[in-house]
Amino acid sequence: MSVKAFELVPAVERDLLMGDKARINIECIECCGKHLYVGTNDCFIHHFLLDEVTSSKGKLSYSAQKLLHKYLGLKKPVAELRAASALERLIVLCDGIVFLVDMVTLETVPSAAGGGAKIRGVTAFCINENPVNGDPFCVEMGVLSSKRRTVQIYMVYEDRVQLVKELTTPEQPCAVSLDGYFLCLALATQYMILNYNTGASQDLFPYNSEERRPIVKRIGREEFLLAAPGGLGMFANAEGVSQRAPVNWSESVIGAAVCFPYVVALDESFITIHSMLDQQLKQTLSFRDGHILQDFEGKVILASTKAVYVLVPLPLERQIQDLLASHRVEEALILTEGAQRNIPKDKFQILHKRILQQAGFIQFGQLQFLEAKEHFRKGQLDVRELISLYPLLLPASSSFTRCHPPLHEFADLNHLAQGDQEKVLRCKKFLISYLGEVRSTEVANGCREDVDTALLKLYAEQDHESLLDLLASDNACLLADSVPWLEKYHKYFALGLLYHYNGQDSAALQLWIRVVDGDLQDSTRSDLYEYIVDFLCSCFNLDLVWKYADWALRKDPTTGVHIFTRRPVCKGQTQLNPDDVITYLGKHDQALLLYLEHLVLERRIQKEKFHTHLAVLYLERVLLLLSQLPTDEEKLTRARERLQALLRESNLYRVQFLLGKMENSEQLLLERATLHGKLEEHDKALHILVHKLRDFPSAEAFCIWASSSRDSAYRQQLFHLLLGVYLDGNPPGKSQTAAGGGSGDLEMAAVDLLNRHGEVFDAVRVLRMLPEGWSLQLLRPFLGRAVRASMHACRTSQIALGLAHSENLQLLHDRLKERKKPIFVSEKKGCHLCHNTFSEPSVVCLPGGVPVHTHCIAQRFSI
């Protein structure tokens, strides 16, 4: 694809060069700074001064002034000119002779004494632009001989030339270029690289110099450009390797030059310009009768037979902008990155970032979002440039202004989409994704408020699921801009979160309550009431808790009480006083009950007033259910179970107070029995259970419960008391006749008690209590268990005694073992008690290791 990279500007017109002499043709040119030298076919050298002239519109032109012309006197065309500015000399090839000419006067330099200033029999020569000789007043030159297959290396001085090296080639060379020690040669049938220092050579590729003119052009350090078969421009380095892809130019190329990043080629009718970066043809210029193309210090100069032109490169940035204007993004980026070595680092970074940003907007306009995002990222785009395309997304308080000159051609998203709503939607989805990625990175530094506010607006408009995540996390959304936007899209729950994040909890609660009450419509959360309760649970502002808890309790006391029961305990957080909560809940009976259960049963707070209050509420609930007709037996059963459980498990409530409240209730006998048990009035409790309720299992359970935290003797006492109640037969105040057949039930209950809990009773005491007329068969299980228990106890005590004895022996043994000192006895050593000597080894050791006779110690203990 074409791009305007160069303009062809006249430098020396025909009239200035040759006047009315029609037969004069240009044969060669050389440029050194502003000085242009032209060699013609009539053996003249013309010297011009070129001045660059820039118009008010920035257009470049050249003004040429002829300073001098000089006839060389050889009557042959001037074949080649090369400037040696350090020596103020021109190196001239004319009629096969190389000689020196003064750059100012154009006079031929005479030979110095002892050395010549001419070389004869030369077909071509070149200057080493990367010399290996360190002498600044000496020029290295490679020369091709017309008579021998050789390449000669000369040193050129002000008034003489000196041969320093001569190398033989396999074929007659016809073109040469020199860089350092490396010669690139075009032979008759091939190209080759030759190191004139070591003599090493490397064949490159074949080429027929008779078919077309060879081209050997140095383009950089140890790199050359060659005309290859098939119309290719090949690159080769000093090792003979091509590190760049070839360019495909004309078969009839007669000259080539490099003006990075372009390769300029000249044929009979055209100038072609290829990119070295992607090898594509970028520009073609018509140029008739052209036969010379040279580059001098970055300036590309062409000549026809009659005039000289300069190929002026357009500014790189203009070329890149032209490519971007044509939406040729990749080419623009390749050109930008390829030009890095020719631009100062700081300037390049600025240019590169801007080009990447422009490229990103072009691809954004083409909906190529992945590529656009990557270019935005690499170009470090101010994300507000992108946000500003979307109407109303930037906060009203934002100070952002778009880059100038602009990075894109769009006024806004509507201009880009041209009414295509599908395109608008895709662009908004991209921005959501992009902002979500960059909001926590360096890209958002300094503009976090603009980014988060824009993201909130997009989330609200698109009903995006991430809206709540944004507001529930650390964010910089501006309240003034966000409120109307959230209200517009009925995102009241989200708005409440934003109020909360900005410390306006009261506003958040008021808004949410209106949603729950149906004044505002927002379906974001179906459990918003429960959320409000949880919010109040963790709210540090106790004034808000007291203010809005009443609404929650009136809405649902069971859930609303969680405000108080599920409040976390945190260090440094002001806690609610339970007394204050109980007072507050006075008008919410169910909530009060649940809160007291929380204090007593869950938190296990050991305060009498809470336990008593809860027990009273339980009792009142039971009494209320008992007074209702018809009675709901299921509710009554559950209520009594809760009351009974509390009465059994708590030891803190006021027993006498509760007993007084149920004194006249004959329907709460089981509860009264429990209370009597708490007062240690076990006889009264058992009397109620046995004689009034006739509930024998409950009587046994009472004994187990009442003795649960006591010793076995206390439990035995209770069971003996229950057995006594059973065996008494009739309750006090009732006659045998009134008791009817009840005594039989009590006797059977007594038998069952003995048989089930025989291990608890004292068997001897029981036998004394039992009536004489009872059958032993009835008591067989009890008696068998009693006998076994007695025998077990006896044997267990014997075992324990034996174990104790064994343990005592073991300890004695260990004690002797621990002493670890031998006891010596001999006939010379006397007993400590009788002072007689020992006649046998049997001795007794006293404490301290003193040996004595066994009979002495026996007498001592018998006394």
Helices and strands as residue ranges (DSSP letters): E 6-12, H 14-18, E 26-32, E 35-40, E 44-54, E 60-71, E 78-84, E 89-94, E 97-102, E 118-120, E 122-127, E 139-145, E 150-156, E 161-168, E 175-179, E 182-186, E 190-195, E 201-206, E 216-220, E 223-228, E 232-237, E 247-248, E 255-259, E 262-266, E 270-275, E 281-286, E 290-296, E 299-304, E 308-313, H 316-325, H 329-338, G 339-342, H 345-365, H 369-378, H 383-387, H 413-417, H 421-438, G 442-444, H 448-461, H 467-472, H 479-488, H 492-501, H 505-516, H 528-537, H 542-555, H 557-560, H 562-565, H 578-584, G 585-587, H 589-597, I 598-602, H 608-627, H 633-649, H 655-661, H 669-678, H 682-687, I 688-692, H 696-706, H 712-728, H 736-739, H 742-756, G 758-760, H 763-769, H 780-819, E 843-846, E 850-853, H 854-862
